[in-house]
Amino acid sequence: MAIEPKREVECADAIPWMRARGVIAGACAVTSLPDVSEVGMALPVWRVWFLDAVRLVVDAVPETSAAIFFQSDIKRDGVWIDKGSMVVRAAEDAGAHILFHKIVARREPGQLTYGRPGYTHLIAVSRMMKCPDVLPLPDIVVDPGKQMWVRAMGVRAAGHAVRFAKEQAGAQVVFDPFCGVGTVLAVANVLGLDALGVEKSRKRCEQARALSVDKGRFRRTVWHHA
């Protein structure tokens, strides 16, 4: 009888939790860090917090594994903040290098977005892994899939990241320290991996523990590549 993948969701502040936990054996991180509007910080304080959070995520996985970040740029007071470049900077400061940098199209190409980006960065970093010569992941993911929450990673985008974690990084567990309602965790379980999430909101923790993804529709979505 097949053993069902495990899912564990910790209700905690991810920053001190990661500092205390250290390296998670067999893990690959797949996460989306909160932007300034979600954490109630002044912009300069959030910048420092964000860079520190990226470094902690990189530190949380084995050197031979990877951390994958799903980040949308933001605009504040007429100035764009490139969260993709912030991820790269912090990861390199932590001794990691870029495995890939893809784009997830949140809107159909050619549409006006009126101040909100129609794309999201999908960036994988590692200290020791090398990107394979052939990576079965399109440069532009044109359909992120169903979003379980307004700020959640789409199911199809999460599927690409988790599939990389399983097939390229050899992960046994997917770690999401800012798991929200649990999209990444549910996708990891569908693909046969254990999942570990951290979420500060008690309500979203409960949602993350219970969230399920339709296996049939999910597989048709995830395994189709451009």
N, C-alpha and C positions, 0 to 999 in steps of 0.2 A: 504494500500500500504506500503510495507516494506521501511524503511528508509535506504538509502545507507550509509555505513560507511564513516566517514570523513578522510581526509588526509591533514595534515598541514606540510609544510617543511619550516623551518627557515634558511635563508642564514646567518650564523654567525659562529664565533669561539665557539665551544661547551663549553670550560672551563669557560670563563666569563659568557656565557649564562646560564649555570647551576648554577653558583654562584648567579646570579641575580634572577633566576626563583624560586629556592627552590623546595619544594616537589610538585609533579604533582599528583593531586588527581586521584585515580582509575587506576594508571599506573603500568605497569610492564616493566622493561627495557630489551631489547634484542639488543645487540650491539657487534661490533668488534672494539677494539681500534687500531689506527694506530701504526705500528712499526716505528723504528728509521729512516728507509729509506724514510718514507712518510712525516715526519714532519720537516726535515732539522735541526735537533739538534745533538749536540755531544752526544755520548752514555751515559755518566754519567748524563747529563741534561735530556735526554729522560727517563731514569729510574725514576728519581724523578717525571717528568711530568706524566708518565704512572701510577705510584702508586697514585698520587693525582687524576688523572682522574677516576680511579676505585672507589676511595672513594666518589667522587662527584656523580658518577652514582648511587652508593648505597644510597647516601643521597637524590637523586632525586625522589625515589619511596617511598610510604608509608611503615612503618615498618612491616605491615602485608603482604606486597607484596614481590616481588623478583626482582633481577637483574641477567640476563643471559649473559654470556660472551663467545664469539666464538674467540679463540686465537690460532694462530700457532706459534710454537717456531721459533727462528731465530738463525743464526750463524754469528758471527762477529769475524774476526781475529783468526779463528780456535777454538773459544769458543762458546758453545751452551748457549743461553739465554732462560730459561724456563719461558715463559709468563704465563703458567698455574699457576706455583708456585707464580708468582708475583701477579696474581689476588687473589689467596687465602690469601696471606700475607696482601694485602691492604684491602681486604674485612673484614678480622678479625680485623685489626686495626680500621675499621669503625664500629665495633660492630656486624658484621654479621657472620653467620656460613654457612657451605656448605650444600646445599640441595642435589646436585648430581654433579658428575664429570664423564662425558661420553667422548667418543672418536669418532670423525668423521673421517672416512678413506677417505683421498683425493686421494689415489692410491690404487689399488688392493693389498691386503696383499701378501707379498712375493716378491714384486718388489723392485729393488734398486732405491733410490731416489737421489743419487749423491749430497748430501749436503743440500738438501731441504727436510724438513719433509713431510712424506706422511700421516700425521694425523693432526688433529686440536682438541684442548681442547674445550669442551662444558661444562661450569661450571655455576651452578645456586647457588646464595647466597641469604640469607634473614636474617633480624634481628629477626623476630618472627615466620615465617612460619616453619612448620615441614614437612619433606619429607614423603609422604604417604608410607605405607607399600608396596603397589603395585603401581608401577610407569610404565605406558604403554609406555616406552621409552627404546629401546635396549641399552645395555652398549656400543656397537660399532655400529654406523650408517655406514653401508657399502657403501651407495650411497648418497653423499651429494646433488645430484640433479644438475640441470642446474645452472651454474654461469652466472649472467648477466654482470659481469665485472671480470677482472682477479683477483681482490682482494675481490670480493664479496662472501658473504656466499651463499652456494648452496641453491636452493629453498627447497629441501627436509629437509635439516638441519634446515633451518629457520622455516619450518612447524612444526617440533618437538618442537622447542623452543616456538613458538607462541601458539601452542596447550597447552603446559604446562601453559603458561601465562593465557590463557583463562579458562582452566578446573581446574587447581590446585590453581593458584593465584587469580582467580576471577577477572582478569583485564578487564577494559572497554576500555583501550587505551594502545597501545604498543608504547614505547618510545625508539627511537634509536638516541642518540646524535652524532653518527658518521655514518650517514645513507648512505653515498656514493650515488650509483645510485638508492637506494630505495628498495632493495630486501625484507628486513624485513617489510617495510611499505606496500608493495603490498601484501605480504603474509597475513599480519594482516587484511587488508581489505577483502581479499578473505574469511577469516575465520570469518568475521563479526565484527571485532574490529576496532575502530578508531585508527589512527596512527599519531604520532608526531615525526618528524625527524629534526635533525640539521645537516647542512653540510656547510663547509667553501667555497667549490668551487661552483661558480655560475652555471657553466655548469652542474655539477652533481646534483645541486638542481633542475634544470629544468628537468633532466632525472628522478629524484626521484619523482617529481610531476606527471610525465606522465607514469611511468612504470606500466605495467599490467602483470598479470600472468594468463596463460590459466587455467581456472577453472577445466575443465574436466581432463586434464592430471595431474594437480596439486593434485587433490583429490585422484586419483589413486595412486600417489606417496606417498603422506603424510600419508594416513590412513593405509598403509600396514606396519606392524611391524614384526620384526624378532621374 
